[in-house]
Amino acid sequence: MGLCTSSSAASPAGPAGNKEKGRKGSGGGRGVVACGKRTDFGYDKDFEARYALGKLLGHGQFGYTFAAVDRHSDERVAVKRIDKNKMVLPVAVEDVKREVKILKALHGHENVVHFYNAFEDDNYIYIVMELCEGGELLDRILAKKDSRYSEKDAAVVVRQMLKVAAECHLHGLVHRDMKPENFLFKSSKEGSPLKATDFGLSDFITPGKQFRDIVGSAYYVAPEVLKRKSGPESDVWSIGVITYILLCGRRPFWDKTEDGIFKERC
């Protein structure tokens, strides 16, 4: 069976894309002031003076991603705008704070989308990042003959993904949602570097500890995640699934339902 482009447990948009988050969102309440509205995140307050928003690139559960231009340098960037009014519960606020902290921790790595700064005003959080215009790895796979990479070309891609995983794990981080949609090419040129994005499900972990929650995207979730006993190894499993797709042009696990996909690997 050929490579299917849809997933029933996808993640939110990074600098380019249109995905829904694997983690459950917080519900709203009539007459309740959202925690995000009550929170001063401590981010810079002069976003409007620094950047001009452009076209919409994608959207997720809590916000939208736009192309934007730096008013001073004319540099084009991507801006993830998150609605404070949708941060109803404290966990939603902590999710945003953690994502910014993670982007700062990985700042400067050649295969991680570059983080510029975080801003806020009364209504929104703005996360300013590198604009990657080369499209998703998934699109490149589908454009290949039979949706397959040669072993030589696949090795180049996989090496970059493994470097991202190694950098994350070095900082005590687990990405937890590695999939072709979350790797973007900097440009459309052949040989363009690959950039990891969308750290909305990522989290810090201490040695000897394990994650107990189930997050991620169905086709790429490791068995340890489904057993609620996962750690850094879950990223390596996901990269293994992507490697299979690169070389074979199809997923190693497939079913019409999410439960069926999970049962395929356990």
Summary of the structure (lengths in Angstrom):
residues: 266
radius of gyration: 18.2
end to end distance: 20.6
largest distance: 57.9
contacts: 863
relative contact order: 0.17
helix: 34%
strand: 20%
